[in-house]
């Protein structure tokens, strides 16, 4: 699946949750996903991190996406940066193998959040 198709697949499922993908780039083993959130408040909304990650995991389970390092950058609807998060390829592979539970994967990713 090329980057444009991956972006469209992510957007299809996320827009109804107030998550708008503004950029998606695969570069050197890292998938960078920039998105805007309609969620009120400051910082990185944890629920939306889960939604982005779960959509990628769905695509992985369907054989449409190969795990890679994922780096998320979150902004508000005015383009003001709210923070970043990451999911390492090794975590995604371990999760796929059943070596890492949903809860363990989620906690690892949430632990990486850096508020702007």
PyMOL commands that set and color helices and strands:
alter all, ss='L'
color gray80, all
select helices_A, chain A and resi 3-17+46-61+89-96+102-110
alter helices_A, ss='H'
color red, helices_A
select strands_A, chain A and resi 19-27+30-37+69-76+81-87+114-115
alter strands_A, ss='S'
color yellow, strands_A
deselect
rebuild
show_as cartoon
